[in-house]
């Protein structure tokens, strides 16, 4: 059952802002005002055990689309389990500069800290994808942030990192995620700078981690704080955590995933070395790394890494060439590449299936980056942009947005034949939003044509405009 707190508080700012806030325990409180002089809000999650007199750690979660509630909801079960407060701004956005987003984040920090009691030296940030990259930049600007939980993204800018101002970095990534390789590279770089860091790598059919994996990341933050003396030592918690993490590592060995076991054991060593005697763990690590199972798996994974690098170079080269030359004839080549990846998806070799998923993610990210670059130009190259959206319909066929973009852009260029082709492909793939279709930008003339309405009638029934037979 949800519990409600009524807090009257005054923020220490020149605005003299004060308000009575109705906060929920064990649920998300939405649209909390940062202050009364700005239209900035945030969402807040308090675990059900929250008490006013007992400060708790806080994790500020970032979503660069400004959807605070959604980002908090993805972490709230783990936060409840590990007793963390969550907060997320509704106003940070990838359309703003980094400096503007940092200022928005800082205002939210101050609002939260003056609303609920926060444990000393227990302030962290987290995020998914681009939100995680932004979260990893903030400790450089705000020294009170002691750690980052980054889901599916490496550090936003390694060049600004300094061994004089370190923080804990806990990465979480699937081996299906195209960011997996870059996060391995980030781990090596952070080790070199002597940052406390862990990398939770998982295998399943999803890119996003489950609650248990996220909770493990939060537990690592707690154990590190315990090692630093910021949290009272709890021997029971340390022992239980050690047993739990080691059991996970052993399960990887049992399931013939020795590489994941070594990743887990490395994290265990980093976390528990300051807390307990781990000589037996170090012995197990050495034994595992010398085993034939590990050597065979590591050799196989590295060989697929190499193949993946060659294919990524091909994708990058041909995409650039196609854009520069408006090479519509090469759409068939992209279709062939996707068919090849689809075959790899059915492979009996785990590393091959994972490589396929990462390559597909890489291609779509590469296309999206090029789209953003062209759209940011003062004079947008419509033909190049349209080609990119056409390629995206091949590389992400179940994403309706690229089809709509091609239809809109083709109609804008009065290429109704292309617009009709992609309209039918869109409808074949199960698109049903007739209202959106009839309000699509730049299609006013196109959507009153008989051909347009015939297709709508065929797939969606009841076209908006009558079809006049000649």
N, C-alpha and C positions, 0 to 999 in steps of 0.2 A: 504493500500500500504506500502511496506517495505521502510523504510528510512535508509540511510547509513551515518555513521560517519567515518571520517578519523582521526585517533588519532596517533600522534607521541609521543612515550613515552620512557623513559629510566628507567629500573629497578635498584633499589638501591642494587646492588650486585657486588661482586668482578669480575663477568664476564664482566661487562660493556655492557650488552646486550641491544640493542635497535632495534626497528623495527617500520615500519609503519603498522598499523593494520586497516583493513577494517571491521568495525563493523556494524551489522544490528540492526535496531530498530524494535521491534515487530516481530522479527524472531530470529532463532538460528544461531550464528556464530560458525562454527566448526573448529577443528584442529588449535586452536591458540597455538603457541609455548610458553612454560613456560619460557625458555631462550635458548640461542643458544649453550649451552654446553651439554644439555641433550635432548634426544628425547622424551620429555614429552609434551603432549598437553592437552587442555581442550576445552569444549564447553561453550559458554556464551550466555545468553538471556538478552536483555535489553528491558524493556517495552516501548511501543510506545511513552510514555510521557517523556522518559529520556532526560535530558538536562545536559550538561557538568557542569554547575554551580550549579546544585542542587543535592547534595548527596542523594542516596537512600539506603535502607537496602538491604543486600545481603544474599541469602541462598545458601550455598554450598551443592550440592546434590551428594550422593554417590551411585554408583553401583559397586559391587565387581567383576563384569565381565568386567569392564573397558569401558563400553559403555556410555560415557558422554552424547552424543546427545539424546539417548533414555530416559535416566533418566530425563533430562531437559524437554524433550517434554511432559512428563507425568504431569508436574507441571506448564507449561508455561501459560496456560489459567488462572489459579488461580493467578499466579504472575502478569499477565497483569491486572487482575481485582483489585489486592491489591497494585500494584505499587512496586514490588520487582524485584531486579536483581537475576538471577540464574546463577550458574557456576558449572561445573562438570568435574572432571578429567577423562581422558581416560586411566589412567595408574594404578589406585588402583585396586588390584586384590586379591581374596581370596587365591591365591596360594602364596602370599607374607606374611611375618610376619607382625604383627600389627605395630611394630616399623618402618618397611620399608614403610608401607602404610601411617603412620602418617607423615613421612618425605616428601613423595610425595604430600600429602594433604597440608602440610605447604608451600611447594614451589608454589603450585597453589594459595594458599591464597595470598602470597606476590605478585605474578604476577597480580592477579585480582585487588588487592588493589592499585597497582601502575598503573593500566590501566584505571580504572573508579573511580569516586568519591563515597566513601562509607560513609553512615551516621554513626556518632560516636555511639558506643555501640549498633549497629544494625546489628551485624554479627551473622548468624545462620547456622545450618547444618540440613540436612534432608536426608531421604532415605527410601527405601522399603526393608522389610525383613532383610537380612544380611547386606545390605547397611545401613539400619536404625540403626542396632546395632552398627556398626562402627561409624556412625555419633554421637551416644550417648556417645561414649567413648572419642571423641575428646575434649570436653570442659574441661576434667580433665587435658589434656596436653596443651591446648591452651586457656588461660584465657579470650582472647578477644571474644570467642564464648559465646553468651548470651542465646542461646536457641536451642532446637532441635525439629524438627517435625518428628516423628517416625511413619511410616505407616506400620502396621502389625507386629511390633516387640517391645519387652520390652527393657529396658536398657541393653546394651551389657554386663556390669559387674558391678553389684550393690556394690560389695565389694570395689571398688575404689572410690565410691561416698563419699563426705564429706560435712557436713553442713557448713564448712568454705568456700567452693567454690561451690556455688549453681548455677544452671542455670534453665531456664524455659523448661519444658518437655511437649510437646503437642503430645499425642498419638492419632492415628486414627486407628480404627479396626472394622471389621464386627463381629457380633456374630456367623457367619459361620466359621470364621478363628480359627484354633486350637491355635493360640497365644492369643486369647481373654482372656482366664483365666489367663495367665501369666501377661497380661497387667493390669488386675484388681489387681493382687498381687503387681505389680510394683507401681501402684497408691497409694496403702496403705503404701508402704515402703517410697515413696517420701513424702507423707504427714507427716510421722513420722520424716523425716529429714528436714521438713519445706522447701522443694523445691516448687517453684511455678509450678503447673502442672495441666493439663487438659486431659480428655480422651473423645474423640469424638467417640461414639459408634453408628453404623448404622445397619439397617436391609434392605437388598435387595437380589437379586439373584446373586450378584457379591461379590467377596472378596475385590476388589479394590474400593476405594471411588470415588465419582463423583467430578467434579470440584468445586461444591458449598461447599462440605464438606472440601476440601483442602483449599479453599479460606477462610472459617471460621477459620481454624487453623492459617492461616497467619494473619487474622484480630486480633486474640487473641494475637499474638506476638506484633502487633502494639499497642493494648490497654494496654498491660502490660508495654510497653516502655513509653506510655503516663502517666501511673500511677507513673512510676519511675522518670519522668521528662526528659527523653531522647528525647521525642517528644513533640512538642508544643500541649497543650491541645486543643482539638477540640470538643466542646460540641455537635455540630450537629452529628458528627461521633459517639460519645458515645451514644447519644439518639437513633439514627438509629440502631446501633448495638444491644443495649439492647432490643429494640422492636423486631428486627429480631430474636435474639436468644430465646427470651421468646415466640415468635410465634411458633418457631420450637418445643419448649418444650410442648406447649399447643396442638400442632398437634399430638404429641405422645400420649397425654392423650386421645384425641378424637378418635385416632385409636387403643385404648385399648393396648397401650404399656407404661404402667406407669413406668416400670423400666428404659426405655430409657429417659423418662421425668425427672426422678430423677437424672440420670447421667447429663443431660443437665442443670438442675437447679443448681446442685453442681458446674458445670463449670461457670455458670453465676455468682454465688455468689463469687467465687474466683476472677474472672476477674473484676467485677464491684464494689466490696466492697470498694476498695480504691478510686473509682471515683464518685459514686453517692449513694444516700440513697436507700437501698434495703430491708427495713423492710417488705414491702408487699411481696417480693419474699420469704423471710424466712418464713412468715406465710403460703404462698402457699405450700412450701416444707413440712412443718409440717403436713398440712392438707392432702397432697397427701400420705405421708408415713403412715398416720393413716387410709387411705381408705381401704375398703375391696378389691378393685380391685388391689391395689399395694400389699397388704399382700398375696393375692391368687397367683398373678404372681410371687412374690419373693419366696414363698414357692415352687411353681412348678419348677422354674428355679433351685433352690438349690437342689431339689430332683434329677433333671437330671444331675446336676454337680456331685452328689454323684455316680450315676449310671455310668457316664462317667469315673470317677476315677477308679472304679472297672474294667471296660473294658480295660482301658489303662494299668492297672497292668497285666491283662491277656495277652494282646498283647506283652508287654515287656517280660514277663516270657516265653511265648511260642516261641517268636522269638529267644531269647537267647538259649533256649533248642534245637531248630531246627538247629541253626548254629553249636552248639557244637557236635551234634550227626548226622549231615548231614541227617536230617529227611525229606526225600522227600515224605514220606507217609503222612506227615501233610499238604501237599499242598491243599488237599481236605478240611481241617479244615479252612484254610485261605479263600478258595472260599466260604465256608458256611458263614463266618463272613461278607464277602462283600455282599453276598445275603441278609443277615439280615439288613445291613446298607441301601441297596437299598430299602428294604421295609419301613424303617424308613423315607427315603426321600419322601415317598408318604403320610406320616402321616398328619392328620389334626391338630396335635398339633405343634405349632411353635417351642417350646423348643426341641421337639424330632427331628425335621428336622435339627435344628441348631446343636444339639449334634452329629447327624450322620455326618454332614459335618466336624465338628471339629475332630471327631474320624478318619475319612478318612485322613484328613490332618496330624494328629498325626502319624498314621501308616506309611504313606509315608515318613515323616520326620525321623521317627525311622529307617526305612530301609535304607534311604540315609545316615544317620549317620554311620550305621554299614558298609555300602559299603565303605565309605570314610576311616573308621578305618582299614578295611582289606586291601584296596588298598595302604594304607600308609605303610604297613608292608614291611620289606626288602624282605621277602620270602612270596609272596602272596599265600594265600590258595584258589586255583582256585575253588575247589569243594564248599567251603562255599560261595565264591563270586557268583558262578553260581546259587546256591540255592536262594540267596538273590534276584538276578535278576529275577529268576522264580517267586518268591513271588510278586515282583514288577509288573510283567505282570498281576497278579491277582488283585492287589490293585490299579493299574493305567493302566487299559487295553487299553486306547486310547493313551498312551505314547509309541511311537515306539522304543525308545532307549533301554529299557530293553530287548525287543525281540531280537534286533540286538546283544546285549551283550551276551545273552544266546546262540545264533547261533554261534557267534565268539568263545566264551569260550568252548562250546561243541565240535566244530570242532577242536579247539586246543588240546582237550583231546581225539580226534578221536572218539567221541560219535556221530556219524552221525545220528543215529536214533532220538536222542533228538533234534539235530539241525534241522532235517527235520520237526519234529512236530512243533517246534516254528516258523520255516519259514512259514509253512502253516497258523498258527494262526496269524502271522504278516500280511500275504497277505489277509486273511479273514477280518481283521480289516481295510482294505483300504489303506495299504502301497503301494506306486507306484514308489518310487525312485529306478529304476532299476540300474542306474549307481552306486549308493552308495552300493547297494546289491552286485554287482560284484567286488567291491573294498574293501569289508569288511575284516578287519584284521584277519589273521589266517585261512582263508577259501579257500586258493588257490586250495587245493586238493578236498575239498568238492564241490565247485561250478562247477567243471567239471564233476561231477557224473551225470548220466542220471536222477536220482531221483530229484536232485536240479533243473535241467533244465526243467523237466516235470512240476514241480510246477510253475516255472516262466512262462512257456508257457501257462499253464492253467489260471493263474490269470492276467498276464501282457502282454501275447502274445510275440512272437518273442524272444525266449531265445537266449542268445549270442552264445551258443555252440549247435551244432547239437545233436539231440537225436538219438542214433543208436539202432535200434530195433534188438533184439537178435533172 
